Amino acid sequence: MRSILVQIPSGERRCTVAAAALESFAREIIDDLLFQAARAIPDGAAAGQVEATLTFTVMLDPVTGDLRINR
């Protein structure tokens, strides 16, 4: 899952996210992060620190007011 829908009820400051969808999205993010970090390590390199960056796009649905977060 590379996107998640976040429902924000009118007049509320809290959002609703299905637990299974949130878990799946979090697993996908962690998998992507680990994969990027592994690819950043040069062949034959000693243990050390690497950098990985994840980018997200957040869009507001003009009809429902829900947020869609894409990876």
MOPAC internal coordinates of N, CA, C and O (Angstrom, degrees):
PM7 1SCF
backbone

  N    0.0000 0     0.00 0     0.00 0    0    0    0
  C    1.4537 1     0.00 0     0.00 0    1    0    0
  C    1.5234 1   107.89 1     0.00 0    2    1    0
  O    1.2310 1   120.45 1   -60.05 1    3    2    1
  N    1.2928 1   116.74 1   119.95 1    3    2    1
  C    1.4545 1   120.58 1  -179.30 1    5    3    2
  C    1.5214 1   112.38 1  -108.90 1    6    5    3
  O    1.2310 1   120.55 1  -171.00 1    7    6    5
  N    1.3197 1   116.56 1     9.00 1    7    6    5
  C    1.4609 1   119.61 1   174.58 1    9    7    6
  C    1.5197 1   108.88 1  -148.30 1   10    9    7
  O    1.2310 1   121.35 1   -20.73 1   11   10    9
  N    1.3122 1   115.02 1   159.27 1   11   10    9
  C    1.4646 1   120.29 1   179.29 1   13   11   10
  C    1.5218 1   108.24 1  -142.52 1   14   13   11
  O    1.2310 1   120.57 1   -37.09 1   15   14   13
  N    1.3131 1   116.52 1   142.91 1   15   14   13
  C    1.4527 1   122.22 1   179.20 1   17   15   14
  C    1.5269 1   108.72 1  -100.70 1   18   17   15
  O    1.2310 1   120.98 1   -52.05 1   19   18   17
  N    1.3171 1   115.73 1   127.95 1   19   18   17
  C    1.4618 1   121.75 1   179.24 1   21   19   18
  C    1.5190 1   107.65 1  -114.71 1   22   21   19
  O    1.2310 1   120.59 1   -62.48 1   23   22   21
  N    1.3093 1   116.47 1   117.52 1   23   22   21
  C    1.4603 1   120.91 1  -178.83 1   25   23   22
  C    1.5269 1   109.87 1   -93.44 1   26   25   23
  O    1.2310 1   121.30 1   -51.42 1   27   26   25
  N    1.3154 1   115.11 1   128.58 1   27   26   25
  C    1.4614 1   120.81 1   178.95 1   29   27   26
  C    1.5289 1   107.53 1  -119.07 1   30   29   27
  O    1.2310 1   120.29 1   -75.95 1   31   30   29
  N    1.3309 1   117.06 1   104.05 1   31   30   29
  C    1.4631 1   119.85 1  -179.79 1   33   31   30
  C    1.5282 1   111.27 1   -61.50 1   34   33   31
  O    1.2310 1   121.03 1   -34.01 1   35   34   33
  N    1.3065 1   115.64 1   145.99 1   35   34   33
  C    1.4622 1   121.72 1  -179.47 1   37   35   34
  C    1.5273 1   111.07 1   -55.52 1   38   37   35
  O    1.2310 1   120.81 1   -49.16 1   39   38   37
  N    1.3101 1   116.05 1   130.84 1   39   38   37
  C    1.4615 1   121.54 1   177.39 1   41   39   38
  C    1.5167 1   114.39 1    78.68 1   42   41   39
  O    1.2310 1   119.49 1  -176.98 1   43   42   41
  N    1.3168 1   118.57 1     3.02 1   43   42   41
  C    1.4677 1   122.32 1  -177.89 1   45   43   42
  C    1.5240 1   111.19 1  -102.91 1   46   45   43
  O    1.2310 1   120.71 1   -25.14 1   47   46   45
  N    1.3198 1   116.26 1   154.86 1   47   46   45
  C    1.4544 1   122.05 1   174.18 1   49   47   46
  C    1.5265 1   111.07 1  -105.71 1   50   49   47
  O    1.2310 1   120.63 1   179.05 1   51   50   49
  N    1.3155 1   116.41 1    -0.95 1   51   50   49
  C    1.4570 1   121.61 1   179.03 1   53   51   50
  C    1.5208 1   108.50 1  -107.33 1   54   53   51
  O    1.2310 1   121.28 1   -25.12 1   55   54   53
  N    1.3109 1   115.16 1   154.88 1   55   54   53
  C    1.4557 1   119.13 1   179.68 1   57   55   54
  C    1.5271 1   109.93 1  -118.84 1   58   57   55
  O    1.2310 1   121.49 1   -16.16 1   59   58   57
  N    1.3178 1   114.75 1   163.84 1   59   58   57
  C    1.4492 1   121.32 1   179.05 1   61   59   58
  C    1.5222 1   108.66 1  -118.47 1   62   61   59
  O    1.2310 1   120.81 1   -52.52 1   63   62   61
  N    1.3276 1   116.05 1   127.48 1   63   62   61
  C    1.4637 1   122.06 1   176.16 1   65   63   62
  C    1.5238 1   106.87 1  -135.26 1   66   65   63
  O    1.2310 1   120.66 1   -48.41 1   67   66   65
  N    1.3023 1   116.34 1   131.59 1   67   66   65
  C    1.4649 1   120.13 1   177.55 1   69   67   66
  C    1.5237 1   108.69 1   -63.38 1   70   69   67
  O    1.2310 1   120.41 1   -49.19 1   71   70   69
  N    1.3266 1   116.81 1   130.81 1   71   70   69
  C    1.4744 1   121.56 1  -176.25 1   73   71   70
  C    1.5255 1   111.97 1   -57.30 1   74   73   71
  O    1.2310 1   119.99 1   136.81 1   75   74   73
  N    1.3217 1   117.62 1   -43.19 1   75   74   73
  C    1.4705 1   120.78 1  -179.53 1   77   75   74
  C    1.5223 1   111.13 1   -64.83 1   78   77   75
  O    1.2310 1   120.15 1   141.15 1   79   78   77
  N    1.3304 1   117.33 1   -38.85 1   79   78   77
  C    1.4617 1   121.12 1   178.71 1   81   79   78
  C    1.5238 1   110.57 1   -66.95 1   82   81   79
  O    1.2310 1   120.42 1   139.41 1   83   82   81
  N    1.3233 1   116.80 1   -40.59 1   83   82   81
  C    1.4575 1   121.07 1   178.90 1   85   83   82
  C    1.5277 1   110.77 1   -64.62 1   86   85   83
  O    1.2310 1   120.10 1   137.73 1   87   86   85
  N    1.3243 1   117.41 1   -42.27 1   87   86   85
  C    1.4611 1   121.47 1   178.82 1   89   87   86
  C    1.5310 1   110.79 1   -63.71 1   90   89   87
  O    1.2310 1   120.50 1   136.26 1   91   90   89
  N    1.3115 1   116.64 1   -43.74 1   91   90   89
  C    1.4637 1   120.82 1   179.72 1   93   91   90
  C    1.5269 1   110.88 1   -63.92 1   94   93   91
  O    1.2310 1   120.33 1   137.04 1   95   94   93
  N    1.3221 1   116.97 1   -42.96 1   95   94   93
  C    1.4680 1   122.35 1   179.02 1   97   95   94
  C    1.5268 1   110.18 1   -63.25 1   98   97   95
  O    1.2310 1   120.13 1   136.17 1   99   98   97
  N    1.3258 1   117.35 1   -43.83 1   99   98   97
  C    1.4685 1   121.59 1   179.58 1  101   99   98
  C    1.5273 1   110.95 1   -63.25 1  102  101   99
  O    1.2310 1   120.15 1   138.45 1  103  102  101
  N    1.3154 1   117.33 1   -41.55 1  103  102  101
  C    1.4755 1   120.56 1   177.94 1  105  103  102
  C    1.5217 1   110.88 1   -62.35 1  106  105  103
  O    1.2310 1   120.72 1   137.93 1  107  106  105
  N    1.3148 1   116.24 1   -42.07 1  107  106  105
  C    1.4697 1   121.25 1   179.33 1  109  107  106
  C    1.5300 1   110.67 1   -62.57 1  110  109  107
  O    1.2310 1   120.64 1   137.79 1  111  110  109
  N    1.3226 1   116.38 1   -42.21 1  111  110  109
  C    1.4715 1   120.68 1   178.86 1  113  111  110
  C    1.5284 1   110.47 1   -63.23 1  114  113  111
  O    1.2310 1   120.50 1   134.14 1  115  114  113
  N    1.3176 1   116.64 1   -45.86 1  115  114  113
  C    1.4728 1   120.35 1  -179.96 1  117  115  114
  C    1.5239 1   110.48 1   -63.79 1  118  117  115
  O    1.2310 1   120.06 1   137.14 1  119  118  117
  N    1.3322 1   117.49 1   -42.86 1  119  118  117
  C    1.4661 1   120.71 1   177.46 1  121  119  118
  C    1.5285 1   111.03 1   -59.87 1  122  121  119
  O    1.2310 1   120.44 1   134.28 1  123  122  121
  N    1.3358 1   116.76 1   -45.72 1  123  122  121
  C    1.4666 1   120.69 1   179.01 1  125  123  122
  C    1.5223 1   111.46 1   -61.76 1  126  125  123
  O    1.2310 1   120.75 1   136.97 1  127  126  125
  N    1.3186 1   116.17 1   -43.03 1  127  126  125
  C    1.4575 1   120.56 1  -179.36 1  129  127  126
  C    1.5276 1   111.38 1   -63.72 1  130  129  127
  O    1.2310 1   120.09 1   134.36 1  131  130  129
  N    1.3190 1   117.44 1   -45.64 1  131  130  129
  C    1.4600 1   120.86 1   179.07 1  133  131  130
  C    1.5260 1   111.52 1   -64.97 1  134  133  131
  O    1.2310 1   120.26 1   140.52 1  135  134  133
  N    1.3276 1   117.10 1   -39.48 1  135  134  133
  C    1.4557 1   120.98 1   179.35 1  137  135  134
  C    1.5302 1   110.14 1   -64.81 1  138  137  135
  O    1.2310 1   119.89 1   134.78 1  139  138  137
  N    1.3298 1   117.82 1   -45.22 1  139  138  137
  C    1.4690 1   120.99 1   178.64 1  141  139  138
  C    1.5197 1   111.15 1   -61.85 1  142  141  139
  O    1.2310 1   120.64 1   137.81 1  143  142  141
  N    1.3141 1   116.39 1   -42.19 1  143  142  141
  C    1.4703 1   120.11 1  -179.99 1  145  143  142
  C    1.5252 1   110.19 1   -64.12 1  146  145  143
  O    1.2310 1   120.00 1   137.49 1  147  146  145
  N    1.3246 1   117.60 1   -42.51 1  147  146  145
  C    1.4665 1   120.96 1  -179.97 1  149  147  146
  C    1.5287 1   110.90 1   -64.13 1  150  149  147
  O    1.2310 1   120.02 1   140.70 1  151  150  149
  N    1.3241 1   117.56 1   -39.30 1  151  150  149
  C    1.4648 1   121.01 1   178.70 1  153  151  150
  C    1.5204 1   112.37 1   -68.13 1  154  153  151
  O    1.2310 1   119.96 1   154.94 1  155  154  153
  N    1.3248 1   117.69 1   -25.06 1  155  154  153
  C    1.4699 1   121.57 1  -178.05 1  157  155  154
  C    1.5264 1   112.64 1   -77.75 1  158  157  155
  O    1.2310 1   120.04 1   166.23 1  159  158  157
  N    1.3241 1   117.53 1   -13.77 1  159  158  157
  C    1.4636 1   120.99 1  -178.93 1  161  159  158
  C    1.5274 1   108.75 1   -83.25 1  162  161  159
  O    1.2310 1   120.19 1   -58.77 1  163  162  161
  N    1.3227 1   117.24 1   121.23 1  163  162  161
  C    1.4650 1   119.36 1   178.55 1  165  163  162
  C    1.5277 1   111.07 1   -66.80 1  166  165  163
  O    1.2310 1   120.61 1   -28.44 1  167  166  165
  N    1.3224 1   116.44 1   151.56 1  167  166  165
  C    1.4694 1   121.42 1   177.29 1  169  167  166
  C    1.5217 1   109.60 1   -58.53 1  170  169  167
  O    1.2310 1   120.64 1   -45.83 1  171  170  169
  N    1.3267 1   116.39 1   134.17 1  171  170  169
  C    1.4535 1   121.56 1   176.87 1  173  171  170
  C    1.5153 1   114.59 1    74.46 1  174  173  171
  O    1.2310 1   120.02 1  -169.19 1  175  174  173
  N    1.3321 1   117.57 1    10.81 1  175  174  173
  C    1.4650 1   120.34 1  -178.98 1  177  175  174
  C    1.5281 1   110.51 1   -77.47 1  178  177  175
  O    1.2310 1   121.28 1   -31.14 1  179  178  177
  N    1.3242 1   115.16 1   148.86 1  179  178  177
  C    1.4617 1   120.82 1   174.31 1  181  179  178
  C    1.5339 1   108.10 1   -74.50 1  182  181  179
  O    1.2310 1   120.99 1   -15.25 1  183  182  181
  N    1.3105 1   115.71 1   164.75 1  183  182  181
  C    1.4642 1   120.33 1   178.31 1  185  183  182
  C    1.5238 1   109.32 1   -59.25 1  186  185  183
  O    1.2310 1   120.83 1   -39.25 1  187  186  185
  N    1.2916 1   116.01 1   140.75 1  187  186  185
  C    1.4625 1   120.38 1   179.40 1  189  187  186
  C    1.5091 1   110.13 1  -176.43 1  190  189  187
  O    1.2310 1   121.10 1     8.31 1  191  190  189
  N    1.2869 1   115.51 1  -171.69 1  191  190  189
  C    1.4542 1   122.15 1  -176.20 1  193  191  190
  C    1.5281 1   109.98 1   -92.49 1  194  193  191
  O    1.2310 1   120.26 1   -42.19 1  195  194  193
  N    1.3254 1   117.11 1   137.81 1  195  194  193
  C    1.4546 1   122.50 1   174.57 1  197  195  194
  C    1.5245 1   108.38 1  -125.70 1  198  197  195
  O    1.2310 1   121.11 1   -15.36 1  199  198  197
  N    1.3137 1   115.49 1   164.64 1  199  198  197
  C    1.4547 1   120.15 1  -178.05 1  201  199  198
  C    1.5229 1   109.34 1  -117.33 1  202  201  199
  O    1.2310 1   120.37 1   -41.77 1  203  202  201
  N    1.3111 1   116.91 1   138.23 1  203  202  201
  C    1.4602 1   122.64 1   176.03 1  205  203  202
  C    1.5225 1   107.71 1  -136.39 1  206  205  203
  O    1.2310 1   120.73 1   -39.26 1  207  206  205
  N    1.3212 1   116.22 1   140.74 1  207  206  205
  C    1.4610 1   121.34 1  -177.99 1  209  207  206
  C    1.5167 1   109.78 1  -125.18 1  210  209  207
  O    1.2310 1   120.37 1   -46.61 1  211  210  209
  N    1.3077 1   116.89 1   133.39 1  211  210  209
  C    1.4616 1   122.29 1   174.57 1  213  211  210
  C    1.5243 1   108.03 1  -113.51 1  214  213  211
  O    1.2310 1   120.83 1   -41.01 1  215  214  213
  N    1.3285 1   116.01 1   138.99 1  215  214  213
  C    1.4589 1   121.41 1   179.71 1  217  215  214
  C    1.5238 1   109.10 1  -116.29 1  218  217  215
  O    1.2310 1   120.65 1   -42.30 1  219  218  217
  N    1.3156 1   116.36 1   137.70 1  219  218  217
  C    1.4532 1   122.34 1   179.54 1  221  219  218
  C    1.5233 1   109.60 1  -123.83 1  222  221  219
  O    1.2310 1   121.16 1   -31.99 1  223  222  221
  N    1.3274 1   115.39 1   148.01 1  223  222  221
  C    1.4565 1   121.83 1   173.30 1  225  223  222
  C    1.5233 1   106.96 1  -117.81 1  226  225  223
  O    1.2310 1   120.54 1   -49.79 1  227  226  225
  N    1.3229 1   116.57 1   130.21 1  227  226  225
  C    1.4549 1   121.08 1   178.78 1  229  227  226
  C    1.5287 1   107.86 1  -115.18 1  230  229  227
  O    1.2310 1   121.21 1   -56.50 1  231  230  229
  N    1.3452 1   115.28 1   123.50 1  231  230  229
  C    1.4608 1   120.42 1  -179.06 1  233  231  230
  C    1.5218 1   109.59 1  -122.70 1  234  233  231
  O    1.2310 1   120.80 1   -35.66 1  235  234  233
  N    1.3037 1   116.08 1   144.34 1  235  234  233
  C    1.4531 1   122.24 1   177.32 1  237  235  234
  C    1.5226 1   108.47 1  -102.28 1  238  237  235
  O    1.2310 1   120.60 1   -54.83 1  239  238  237
  N    1.3299 1   116.46 1   125.17 1  239  238  237
  C    1.4597 1   120.77 1   176.85 1  241  239  238
  C    1.5329 1   106.99 1   -74.84 1  242  241  239
  O    1.2310 1   119.87 1   -61.26 1  243  242  241
  N    1.3311 1   117.85 1   118.74 1  243  242  241
  C    1.4694 1   120.02 1  -176.09 1  245  243  242
  C    1.5259 1   113.69 1   -67.32 1  246  245  243
  O    1.2310 1   120.00 1   158.73 1  247  246  245
  N    1.3266 1   117.60 1   -21.27 1  247  246  245
  C    1.4638 1   120.79 1  -178.30 1  249  247  246
  C    1.5213 1   111.40 1   -86.33 1  250  249  247
  O    1.2310 1   120.20 1   128.80 1  251  250  249
  N    1.3467 1   117.21 1   -51.20 1  251  250  249
  C    1.4627 1   120.58 1  -175.05 1  253  251  250
  C    1.5184 1   113.39 1   -93.88 1  254  253  251
  O    1.2310 1   120.23 1   159.14 1  255  254  253
  N    1.3412 1   117.17 1   -20.86 1  255  254  253
  C    1.4600 1   120.22 1  -176.30 1  257  255  254
  C    1.5172 1   113.06 1    81.53 1  258  257  255
  O    1.2310 1   120.05 1  -175.78 1  259  258  257
  N    1.3331 1   117.51 1     4.22 1  259  258  257
  C    1.4606 1   121.68 1   178.98 1  261  259  258
  C    1.5293 1   110.19 1   -76.11 1  262  261  259
  O    1.2310 1   121.02 1   -26.34 1  263  262  261
  N    1.3151 1   115.65 1   153.66 1  263  262  261
  C    1.4575 1   121.51 1   174.76 1  265  263  262
  C    1.5151 1   108.47 1   -98.56 1  266  265  263
  O    1.2310 1   120.26 1   -41.04 1  267  266  265
  N    1.3189 1   117.10 1   138.96 1  267  266  265
  C    1.4586 1   122.27 1   171.59 1  269  267  266
  C    1.5097 1   106.45 1  -117.27 1  270  269  267
  O    1.2310 1   121.69 1   -58.40 1  271  270  269
  N    1.3316 1   114.36 1   121.60 1  271  270  269
  C    1.4656 1   121.40 1   180.00 1  273  271  270
  C    1.5191 1   107.10 1  -106.25 1  274  273  271
  O    1.2310 1   121.01 1   -60.50 1  275  274  273
  N    1.3295 1   115.67 1   119.50 1  275  274  273
  C    1.4616 1   121.57 1  -178.54 1  277  275  274
  C    1.5210 1   110.27 1  -111.17 1  278  277  275
  O    1.2310 1   121.47 1   -35.64 1  279  278  277
  N    1.3040 1   114.79 1   144.36 1  279  278  277
  C    1.4665 1   121.70 1   174.47 1  281  279  278
  C    1.4894 1   107.57 1  -110.25 1  282  281  279
  O    1.2310 1   120.10 1   180.00 1  283  282  281

